[in-house]
Amino acid sequence: MSDRPFEIREDLRAIPAYRAPQADAAIRLNTNESPWPPPKEFAAELAQRLRSIDLNRYPDREARALREGLGARHGWPMSGTWAANGSNEIIQTLLLTFGGPGRSVLLFEPTYAMHSHIAHVTLATVVRKDIPEPWTLDVTTVYSAVSFDPPALTFICSPNNPTGNAHPLSVVEAALEAGPGLVVVDEAYGEFGGESARALLDKYERLVVIRSFSKSWRLAGARIGYMLAHPWLIDAIQVARLPYHLSALTQAAGEVALKHAQVVLDGVAEIVAERDRLSKELERVPGVEVFHSDANFILFRTPVDGSSLWKQLADNGVLVRDFSQVIPRALRVTVGTGNQNADFVETLRSVLAHGA
């Protein structure tokens, strides 16, 4: 008998783990976090809340207070909300419930890599429809892709990661009209631009809208994501969820953030303004092509090899994200503070001038 460790599933051996390359850098603009921590008002109230939590007891399994707050914010019933550990757990739970062996998941590429990764891990068949540059979805393309071989789930990321562009609501409607499956709209960056598919929820019972506290809410470390859908769909995913999946600490962070929503989200307008300034500055760098963004990041392309450029930027203390394996010679930069953005542009200009 072999003494080798028990091996992983055969189908998982060829799938790389999802990892964003890291390096020591003074300026970290690679993971689309907010450049600012939550405001002091939030931190003070959260600290007070945490002192009152009985950590020897399980949390509220249904996260009722958090879900009521989410429902109130979006004008949607609490029974049509669900919160989890980041939007990725939402995606995983949906795929466990409605995907799996013998069912397909439609993606419009390039898009968020975790959609395909989780679909593979949960044994669904991934169907990719490649969208040509500038990666804008249109009604005809979406309707044709969904109706050709109707999938169990169709994912539409808006604003899209890594391209940054938001899609019109007409393409979401096209996907819903073209087939009987679920349409999942990933709006992790929705506060920064584009139209929210929340406007379509009253009309369609097979629509799921996913949002995150990691970006605009400045709470990437808290790991909170949520979904809005019709109550029947929330009931359906309960079979695949883990019990007590959302800790009392996480629930408290979400509840306090909702209470301080106005001040927490004050940074969105500043990030949007800074994004537009950064785009203009990047356009002034010789050889750099900048793509329109509705998110808190910018995709750009240069004449040189993306991986080499990423390394030289990292060596000079600036960490961005290399997407050259997906889009040739392309990198993605998170919008940071004004000083961080200025330092990034100056470093990029210098590296390119000296031949990356």
N, C-alpha and C positions, 0 to 999 in steps of 0.2 A: 504493500500500500504506500502511495506517495505521501511524503510529509510536507508537500507544498500547501500553502494556505488555500482554503477554498476560494475558487476563482469567481470573479464577477460574471454577470450575464454576458454571453457571447456578443449580443448586439450592442453592448455598451463599450466594448474594448476599443473600438475605433473612434469613439466620440471623445474629443478633448474636454476636460473640465473647463467651466467658464471662469476665466481669470482675467482681470484687467492688469496688464503689466505695470509693475510698481518700480520705483527707484527713489532714492533719497533726493529730494528737490525742495528748494526754498519756496517755489511757486508751483502749487499743485492745481492744475486746471484740466484734469483728465477724467473725472467721474461725475460731473454735472451736479455737484452739491452746491448749496448756497455758500457764498464766501463769508457770510456773517452768521454768528450763533443766534439762537432765539433771543428776543429782547429780555431785559432784566425783569420786567413785570411777569413774564411767563416763568422764568427761572425761579423767582421768589415764590410764586404760588405753587409751582410743582414741588419745590422742596418741602413746603408745608404739607401738601397732600401726601407725599411719600412717607412722612413721619406718622401718618395716621393709618397706613395700610397694614392690615394683619397678614404678614407674609407667611404665617403658619397655616393660612387658609387658602383654598383654591380661589382663583378669581371668578368673577361672574362669567359663566360659560357662554352666555349670549352677548356679553358686552353691551348690555342694553343702554346704559347712559351714553356711551360713545355713539352708538348707532342712532339713538334719538337725536343727538346733536347733529350728526351727519344728515339725517333726514330733514331736520329743521333748516339746515343751511341750504339744502338743495330743493326744498319744497316737495319732498318725496316721503312716503310713509316709512317709518322705521322698519316695518316688515319687508321692505324692498331694499334694505341696505345690509351689507356684511363687511366686517373689518378683519384684517389678517396681518401677518408679519410681513409687511411690504407687499407691493403689487405682485411680486413673483409668487407668493403663496396663493394669491387669488387666481393667477394664471394656472398654477399647478392643480388647484382644487377643481377648477372648471374642466381641465383636461382629464383629470381622474374620473370626473362624473360623466362627462359627455363625449370624451374621446376614447382612447384605448384601442386595442386590437380590432382590426376590421373597419375602423373609422378613419376618415381623413381630416386633415387640418390644412386650410388654405392660407398661404402667406404671400404678401406682395413684397418682393425683395428689391433693394436692400431694406432691411428693417431690424428691429430689436432682436438680437441673437437669442435671447432666452425664450422667445416664442417657439422657435424650432427646437431648441435644446430640450425644453421641458416636454414638448410633444414627442420627441424621440424617446426620452426616458420613460414616458408613460405609454409607450408602444403604439402610438398613433402613426398613421402614414402621413408624412409631410409632403404637401404639394406646393411647389413654388411657382409663382408667376413673376418673372423678371420685368421690372418697370424701367424703361430707358430714361436716361438723364433728360430733364431735371427731376425725374422721379415723382411726377405729379399724377395721381390717380384720376381717371375720368370715368364717367358713368358707363360708357360702352365697354371699356376694358374690364371693369369690375363685374358688370352684369354677365358678360360673356364667360369670364373665368369661373364665376359661381355656378352658373346654369349649365356649363359644359359637363361637369361631374360634381353635383352638389355635395359639398363637404359637411361634416358634422359641425365644424366651427370655422369661421372666417375671422382672421385677426386684421384689424386696421389700426395702425399706430398713427395718432395725430395729436400734436406735431410728431413727425416721424423721427425716429432715432436710427441711424446717425445723420440723416440728410437735413433735418431741422424744419422741413416744410409741413404746414398743416394741410389737411385735405378738406374739401367741401362736404357738407352734410349730404349732398345729393349722391355721393358715392356710397355712403353708409346705407341710404335708402335703397340704392340699386342692389346692394348685396342682400338686403333683407327681402326685397321683392323677387330676387332671382332664384332663391332656393329655400328649403325648409329648415336649415340649420341655424345655430346661434351665430350672431355677429357680435364680436367682442371689439369694442373700441378702446384702445389703450391710450388714455389721456394723462400719462404721467407728467407731461409738460404743459398741460392744458391751460394753466393760469397765465402762461407767458404769451399765448396767441392762439388764433384759430377759433372756430365755433365748437361748442360742446354738443356732443350727441345727446346730452340730457334733454335737449329740446324735442327729441324724437321718442322718448320713453313712453309718453302717454299713448302713442300710436302703435308701437310695436312691442309685443310680449317676448320676442326672441332676441332682444337687444340687451347687451351688458356694457356698462360704462365703468371703466377702471380709472381710479385716481390714486395719487400718492402724496404722502406728507414729506417725502424725502427731498424734494426740490424747492418749490416755492415756500413751503411751510418751515424750512430750515431744520428739519428733524430727521435727517438721514440716519443718525445714530439710534433713533427710537424704533425704526423699522415698522412703519404703519402704512398700510395700503387699504383701500376700500373699494367696494363696487356698488353700483346702483343698478337695480334690475326689478322685474316684476316679482312679487312675493312667491309665486310658484317656483321660480328659479332659485330663489334663496332657500326654500324648503328642500329642493332637489339636491343641492350640494351638501346638505348636512350629512349624508351617508358617507361622504368621502373626507370630511374634515376631521381633524384630530380634536379630542376633548380638551377643554381648557387651553386652547392653542394660543390665546392672546393673554399675556401676563397682566397682572394687576398694575404693574409698573407701566407697561405700554399703554394700557387703557387710560391710566391717569394722565399720561403725557398727551394723548389725543384729546381727552376731555378739556384739559387746561388750554391746549392750543386753540380749540374751537372757541373757548370763552374769550381768548385774546386774539381772535382772528384778524381784526382790523390792524392791530399793531404788528402782529407776526407777518402779515402779508404786505405790509408797507414797502418791503424791499423789492416787491415784484416790479413796480414801475421804475425803480432805479436800475434794476438789472436789465429791463427792456431798453431803457435809454442808453445804458452802458453797452449793451449788445449792438445797438445801432451805431454808436461811436466806434466800437471796436471793428465793426464791418468796414466802415469808411477808412479807418487807419490801415487795415489789412489790404484794402484795395490799392493803397498807395505804395505798398511794398512791391518792387519790380518782380514780375513773374508769378505773383500769387493771384489765384482765381478764387473768389469768395462766392459761396452759395447763400441764397436767401434763407433766413432762419426765423421761425416763429417760436423758438424754444429758448433755453438759457445756454445754448452752445452754438458754435458756428463750425460748419464743415468748410474746409478750404483745400485747395490743390496747388501744388507747386511743380516746377519742371523737373525736380530731382526725385530720387528714390525715397519713398515715404519712411521706410524703416530706418534708413541711414539718417534722415533728417530728424526723426523722433529721437534717436540715440544722441545726436549732437545737441539737440535742445536739452535733453535730460542731463547731459554732461555739463551743460551751462546753467543748470539749476532750474529749468523749466520743464514741467511734466505735462504733456498733452496726451491724446489718444491716437494711436496709429491705426488707420482704417485702410491702409494701402492694399491689404489682402482682399478687401471687399470692393473698394473703388480705387483704381490705380492712382498712386501718388497723392492720396487724400489723407488728411489728418483732421481731427476734431478738437476744438479747444472750448473749454467751459468758460463762460463769462465770469470773470472774477471782479475784484475791486478795481477802481480806476488805476491805481498804482500797479497792481498785478498785471493788468492788461497792457499798460504802457511798457512795462519791463518785458513782457512776452513779445510784443511787436518789435521792440528794439533788438531783442535776442534773435528773433527770427530773421530780421533784416541783416544782422551781422553774420549769422551762420550762412545764409544764402549768398551774401556778398563774397564770402571767403570760400565758396564752393563746397556745399554739403556733400 
